[in-house]
Amino acid sequence: MERKGILIIIDGLGDRPIKEFDGKTPLEYANTPNLDKLAKIGILGLHDPIKPGQPAGSDTAHLSIFGYDPYKTYRGRGFFEALGVGLDLDKDDLAFRVNFATIENGIIVDRRAGRISTEEAHELARAIQENVKLPVEFIFKGATGHRAVLVLKGMARGYRVGDNDPHIEGVPPLKFTYEDEESKRVAEILEDFLRQACDILKNHPVNERRKKEGKPIANFLLIRGAGIYPNIPKPFPEHWKVKAVAIAAAALVKGVARAIGFDVVTPEGATAEYDTDEMAKAKAAVELLKDYDFVFLHFKPSDAAGHDNKPKLKAEMIEKADRMIGYIIENVDLEKTVIAVTGDHSTPCEVMNHSGDPVPLLIAGGGVRTDYTESFGERECMRGGIGRVKGHDIVPMMMDLMGRTEKFGA
């Protein structure tokens, strides 16, 4: 029997025990009646996005979950970010991810410029694009929130260039390093770009307004994640012979989805921030499932709460995702649909970054063998029937339940 599939990734879902939650994780503490309902009629487990103990980036984790070996396909994050903001790039382009940041007396005091809004960041990005002059063609475009992308056209051979982002606050930015003459040229262009951009940011009306409001100003750029065209052997829809669509707002995730052949939809109100309209995503998933065989739905703000070390907010974001899932399961035929819910990685609040902890996994719907679990949480997943698998095992398990796999052997 052929079924349709929905893969829901709650970004940064996994966590560690929180003292103020009496040792529960944010997922275990959150009120999640819909996830618990799926747990009772489904099967649980844990997955390691890449391998046990290996913290995974959102890019490499998603590649692995969709069945691509990140060690062979991954060529830097910047290219995915650029694809995700809608740019059509050539194979000889070099792309970077960028943060608007706050610097004082040469020291980074806020890597996200107070989580500057998407609208403000886009206004600053336009000013930089219009006023910076470089010896090569470039594109600078705002992404989501404090993020932006920078593309240097035709400079892919100089991709061996380091970041200026130390990834911590309270220290000065790094100098761009390089490994060969071509990447040295890129480093020089980046220094020139950064100098001009900072001059523009210094007195921009957006920052003047933020200063008056007592908010951190975006007066610096952290440039990192040099990326070139990924090595994707076969698009996802071609490999699995399905029509596939992604519902996402985060630029990186949209970029990964585009790179592996998904159509991409961003519903109005979906922001990838704390204010994202989860019901807009839920309604889009139900509608798109009518025309597509495989729907991938990404939910971002749970990860941001982990990075911000806000366990209560992370629990609230998980509850928001649960409401989204509730609408979906009320409006699809679970006998004809396979639903998997997981995270791309763990983002423990105490770490404020991605960790190598395994991630909760749930599969429910038609054809699923159930286990004896009662709720969706890290501890329950430890005793679930799936056991502990790798990220790249998730889609094949779904496709088998969906009747989309072929027998190996006679």
N, C-alpha and C positions, 0 to 999 in steps of 0.2 A: 504493500500500500504506500503510495506516495503522499507525503505530508509536507507542509510548509514549516519554516523555521524562523524563530526570533532569538537572536543573541543579544542580551542586554548586559552591557559592561558598566558597572558602577565604579567609576575611576577611584583608585586608591582604597578600595573597600576594606581590605584586611587591616588589622590593628593589633595592639597588645593590651593586656589588662590595664585598666585605668583605676587608680586608687579611689577617686571620688565616685566611681561607679561600683564600688565594692568588688573590684577585681574583674568586672565585666568589660568587654570591649565595647566601642561605640555601636557596633552592629548588634551585639547581644543586649545592650542597654536600650536601644531604640525600640519603639512600638511599631512592629512590622507585621500586621495581621495578614497581609497578602503574600509576603514572602514566606511566612510560616505556613499558610495554606498550601502553597506550592511545595514546601518541604514535606508536608504530610502526604501529598499525593505523588511525590517525586522521589528522587534519589540524590544524596548529597556526597560531597567529597572535598578534597583540596587539590589545588594544582600549583605547580611551580612554573611561573611564566617562561623561564628559560631553563634553569636547573636549580636544585636545592641550594639555598644560601646565596644565590646570585641576585643582588638588586637589579631590577630591570628598568630601563627607561620606558616611558609610555610608547615610544616609537618601536623599540625592539620587542617589547611585550606584545603589542598588537600584531606585529609581523609574525611572531611565534604563534599566537593564538589562531591566526588565520592560516597557519600551516607553512609559513616560510621560515627557513633557517636564517636567523638574524646574523649569524656569523658569515654567511655567504651573500646575503642580500643587502645588508645595511651599509650605507655609504654616507652616513651623517644625517643629522636631524634637519638641518636647514632647508634641504630640498623639499621635505614633506611639509614644512611650515609654509613654504612659498606656494606649493600646490594647493594647500589648504585655504589660502586667501584668494584663490581663483586665478593665479598666474599660470600661464602656459609656457613652460620652460623648454629650452633646448638641452641636448645632452652635453653641450660644452659650457653650460652656465654653472656658476658657483653661487650657492645660497647660504645665508646665515640666519639664525634666529637672533632676535634682539630684545633686550629689556630696556624700557625707559626706567631710569634709576635716579636716586638722589645722592649727590656727593657734596661733602662739606670739608673744606680745607684739605682736599686731596684724598679724603677717606670716604668710602662707601658707607652711607648710613641707612639706606633703604634700597634693596635690590629691585623693588617693584614700584618705587615712587608713590608709596601709600596706596598701592593697587589703584592707580589712576584709571579713570573710566575709559571705556572703549571710544566714546565720542571725543574726549579730550586727546587721547593718544592719536587718533586719526587726524585730528586737526594739526597736531605737532608734526606728524609724519608728512602731511601735505606740504607744510612749510619747508621741511628739509628737502623733500623731493624737488620743490620748485626753486630752491636757492643754492643748494650745494652744487659745485662744479668739479667734476672729476675728469681725468684723461681717458676714462672708459665709460661706456654706457652702463647705467645702473638703474635699479628700481628699488625704492624704499616705500614700504606700505605698512600701515597699521594692521594688526591682527585682532586678537581678543584681549580686552583689558590693557594691561601694561606691556603687551607683547607687540612686536613688529617683525618684519622680515626685510632683509637686504639681499639683493641679487646683483652680482657683478657679471655682466654678460660676457661670454666667451672666455672666462678665466678659470674653467674647471681644472686645468692642469696645475693650478697653484693651490689646490685644496689642502696641502699639508701645512696649514697655518694654525697657530694656537689661538686660544680665546684671550680676551682681556678681562674676563669675568672670573674672579677667584671663588665664586659660589658661596661666599660668606660675607657678612657685614663687619665693619670695624677695621677694615684693612684697605690699602690703596688698590686701585685696579692694576691688572697685570699689563705688561707690554706684550704685543703680538709677537709670538715666536714663529720661526719658519725652519724648514728642513732643506730647502733647495732654492735655486735662484728664482724659479717661477713663483714659489710661495713667498719668497722675500718681496717680490714685486707686489703681491697681494697684500702683504703686511704693510707696505708703504702706502698703498692706496687706502687701506683701512684707517691708518693713522691720520691721513689727510681728510678722509671722510669724517672721522670722529671730531677732529679739531673744528671743521666748519660747522658740523651739526651742533656742537656744544655752544658755539657762538650764537647760533640761531635760537637755541632753546633758552639761553640766558635771560633774555628780555621779552620772550614771547608773551602775548596777552593771556594765554592759558596759565602760564606759570605766575604771572603777576596776580591773576585772580586767585589762584591756589594759595599764594603767599598771604594775601589779605584774609583768606578763610582759615589760615593756620594749618594748611595741609602741606605735606612734603611736595617739593617742586620736582619736576622731571627735567633735570639739568645735565643728565649724562646718559650715555648709551653703553650697555654691556652687550658685547657682540660675541657670539659663540656658536658652536655646533656647525662648523663648515660642512656643507653637504653637497654631493653631486648625485647624478641620476642613479636611483637604486637598481640593483640587479634582480629584477623580477622575472623568473623563468617563464611563468605562465599566469595570466590573469585568473583570479579566483572564479569568476563566472564560467570561464572556459574550462578550467580544471574540473569543477564540480557539475558543469552543465546545468547551472541555475541562473535565474535572473536575480541579481542582488542589488540592494540599495542600503545606504548608510544614512541614519538620521543623527546628525552631529552639529555642534556649534564651534567646538574647539578647532582651531586651524590645523594643529598637528594631526588630529584624528581624521579630519576631512582630507588632509593630504595623503595620509596612509591609505585611506579608503580609495581615493582617486588613483593612487599609484598601482593598486592591485585590481583595478577594474570595476569598482562599485560605482553606481550612480550615487550622488550625494544630495541630500535634502536638508535644509536648515529652516525649520518652521519659524514663523514670525513669533518673537518673544523668547526664542531659545538663545541664550547668551553665553552659556558655559560658566556663568558666574553664579553667586549665591541667589540672585534674583531670577534665575532662569525659569521659564514657564514649562514646568514638567508635563502639564496636561496637553500642551500643544504638541509635545513630542509623542505622548501616548496616543492622541487622536491621529497623528500622522502615521504612526506604526500600524494602527488598525486599518486605515485607509490604504496604505501602501501594500499591505499584505494581500490585498485583493488582486494586485497586478504583479507582485513579485513573489518569487519562491523563498527568498532568504532576506530577512530584514535585520540589520545590525543597528541597535540603538545605544548611543553613548550618553552617559550622564556624568558630568564633570565635577560639580562643586564639592562633593565628598572628599575628593583629593585635595582641593584647596584648603579645606578645614584641617586636614591632617598636616599639611605644610605649615599652616598657621598655628598649630598646637592648640586647637580649639575643639576638644572632644565633645562638648555639648552641642556645638554647632555641627560637628560631623554627624552626630546622632540625628540631629534635626534634618540634615540633608539626606541621610539614609531614609528617614521617614517620608521625605518628599519623594524620593525614588520609589518608595513602597506604594504611595498613592498613585503614581504613574503606572506602576505594574498592576495595581488593582483595576484600573480602567481597562488595561489591555486584556487581562484574563476574563473580565466580565463581557468583553465584546469580541472574543475569538472562540472558535470551536476547539477546545483543548484536545479532543480526540483526533482532530485533523491537523494539529499544530504541535511542534516540539519547541519548548521554551527553555533556554539556558540562561542563568543569571550568575554572574561572577564579577571579579574585578580584573583589571589588567596587571595590578601589582598591589602590594600592601604599602600604605603610607602611615606608619604609626605616629601618633601625635608626639610621643616622647622623642622620636627620631627627627621629626619635621622634614622628612625626606623619604624616598623609597627605601625599602628594606628587602632582605631576602626571605622574609617570612612567607610561607605558603598562603594561598588565597582561597577563600570559601568559594565553592562551586555547587550549583543546583541545576538539575535537569528534570523537567516535568513535561507532561503532555502525553500524546498518544504513543502507545507501545512501550512506555518506560516501566522497567521493573522497579517497584518501590522497595524502600528499606523501612527501618523502624524509627527513623528520626522524626522529631515533633516540631522543630523550629529551625530557623536559618541563622546560624552563628558559628563562630570558629570551633567551639568545643563540639557542637553537634556534628559539624562537618568532619571532625576527626574520626567519628564512629560511623560515618555514612558508607553506603554500599559501593560508591565509586572508588573509595580509597584515595590514594595520593598519586596523581598523574602529572604529566607535563602539559604546559599550555597548548602545545601543538596537537594534543590528543582530543581537545574539546570539539572542534569542528567535525572530525571524522566520526566521533560518537553521535553527534547530532545528525549528520548525514546518513548514518546507518539507520537510525530511528526514522528518518524521513524517507527511507527507501531509495536513497540516491547513490548508494555504493555498489560496487561490482565485486563479485566473488573472485578471490585469488586462487587459481588452481582449477582443477577439473571438477 
